[in-house]
Amino acid sequence: LNDIKQDDNIGAYIYENLRELLLQYNFVHYEVSNYAKYGFFSKHNIKYWKFQKYLGFGISSHSFYNKLRFYNPHTFNKYLKTITTIFPYGIKIYQTKKDFLIEYIYLAIRQMFGGDLNLLKENFFDYYERILTNLSAQKEILIKNDKFFLVEKYWKFADLILWNILNDVI
């Protein structure tokens, strides 16, 4: 790495070389920024990506339950005050339906499990047809068996592709 020039391409160079090395050792690139061997994927993160409920306990913990997000403060004194006054939930994070839609698609296209079109239709029916049309228009998106996936070689462009998908929705 000593002979690499400091320019805008250094991040891409490191990313591609690290990816190749990890794949040689049978690591699976299961999310934009995560690799692991089969059987060792982060169960914690997968709950986020699939919109499953999870509870966090302690300072700075986050939770998602009954379509409500909440968190605990990051300092001990604020945390102690929170759990004695509004326990068990912590501080609520208010999200609109569009916020949840953006988050769902963003998380879905960043990992190999993709997004579930049935979940999308069930939870975001008002936007479903436009989103499906936009997903279908993206050559980087694969739709198969009621799932949608961002082809892995495009993961590094996930943010840009997200806005292409949601451009006329939000």
Solvent accessible surface area in square Angstrom, and as a share of the most:
residue,aa,sasa,rsa
1,L,148,0.74
2,N,159,0.81
3,D,128,0.66
4,I,38,0.19
5,K,160,0.68
6,Q,156,0.70
7,D,76,0.39
8,D,145,0.75
9,N,100,0.52
10,I,46,0.24
11,G,44,0.42
12,A,51,0.39
13,Y,100,0.38
14,I,73,0.37
15,Y,60,0.23
16,E,59,0.26
17,N,65,0.33
18,L,87,0.43
19,R,59,0.22
20,E,97,0.43
21,L,89,0.44
22,L,36,0.18
23,L,68,0.34
24,Q,132,0.59
25,Y,134,0.51
26,N,112,0.58
27,F,63,0.26
28,V,22,0.13
29,H,9,0.04
30,Y,6,0.02
31,E,6,0.03
32,V,22,0.12
33,S,82,0.53
34,N,38,0.19
35,Y,46,0.18
36,A,12,0.10
37,K,84,0.36
38,Y,148,0.56
39,G,70,0.68
40,F,160,0.67
41,F,30,0.13
42,S,36,0.23
43,K,166,0.70
44,H,111,0.49
45,N,36,0.18
46,I,30,0.15
47,K,81,0.34
48,Y,64,0.24
49,W,14,0.05
50,K,84,0.36
51,F,36,0.15
52,Q,77,0.34
53,K,121,0.51
54,Y,28,0.11
55,L,95,0.47
56,G,19,0.18
57,F,149,0.62
58,G,23,0.22
59,I,77,0.39
60,S,52,0.34
61,S,19,0.12
62,H,94,0.42
63,S,3,0.02
64,F,10,0.04
65,Y,67,0.26
66,N,118,0.61
67,K,140,0.59
68,L,43,0.21
69,R,24,0.09
70,F,9,0.04
71,Y,70,0.26
72,N,17,0.09
73,P,11,0.07
74,H,138,0.62
75,T,56,0.32
76,F,121,0.50
77,N,117,0.60
78,K,123,0.52
79,Y,35,0.13
80,L,81,0.40
81,K,143,0.61
82,T,12,0.07
83,I,52,0.27
84,T,100,0.58
85,T,94,0.54
86,I,84,0.42
87,F,124,0.52
88,P,79,0.50
89,Y,86,0.33
90,G,5,0.05
91,I,64,0.32
92,K,94,0.40
93,I,58,0.29
94,Y,178,0.68
95,Q,51,0.23
96,T,85,0.49
97,K,97,0.41
98,K,74,0.31
99,D,56,0.29
100,F,28,0.12
101,L,0,0.00
102,I,41,0.21
103,E,39,0.17
104,Y,6,0.02
105,I,0,0.00
106,Y,66,0.25
107,L,28,0.14
108,A,0,0.00
109,I,0,0.00
110,R,44,0.16
111,Q,3,0.01
112,M,68,0.30
113,F,47,0.20
114,G,9,0.08
115,G,1,0.01
116,D,45,0.23
117,L,11,0.06
118,N,87,0.45
119,L,47,0.23
120,L,0,0.00
121,K,91,0.38
122,E,142,0.64
123,N,33,0.17
124,F,5,0.02
125,F,133,0.56
126,D,106,0.55
127,Y,28,0.11
128,Y,22,0.08
129,E,118,0.53
130,R,103,0.38
131,I,0,0.00
132,L,46,0.23
133,T,90,0.52
134,N,24,0.12
135,L,0,0.00
136,S,74,0.47
137,A,79,0.61
138,Q,29,0.13
139,K,162,0.68
140,E,25,0.11
141,I,17,0.09
142,L,91,0.45
143,I,63,0.32
144,K,118,0.50
145,N,126,0.65
146,D,79,0.41
147,K,61,0.26
148,F,0,0.00
149,F,48,0.20
150,L,6,0.03
151,V,57,0.33
152,E,58,0.26
153,K,137,0.58
154,Y,48,0.18
155,W,6,0.02
156,K,97,0.41
157,F,98,0.41
158,A,2,0.02
159,D,78,0.40
160,L,114,0.57
161,I,5,0.03
162,L,6,0.03
163,W,115,0.40
164,N,68,0.35
165,I,0,0.00
166,L,0,0.00
167,N,117,0.60
168,D,84,0.43
169,V,6,0.03
170,I,85,0.43
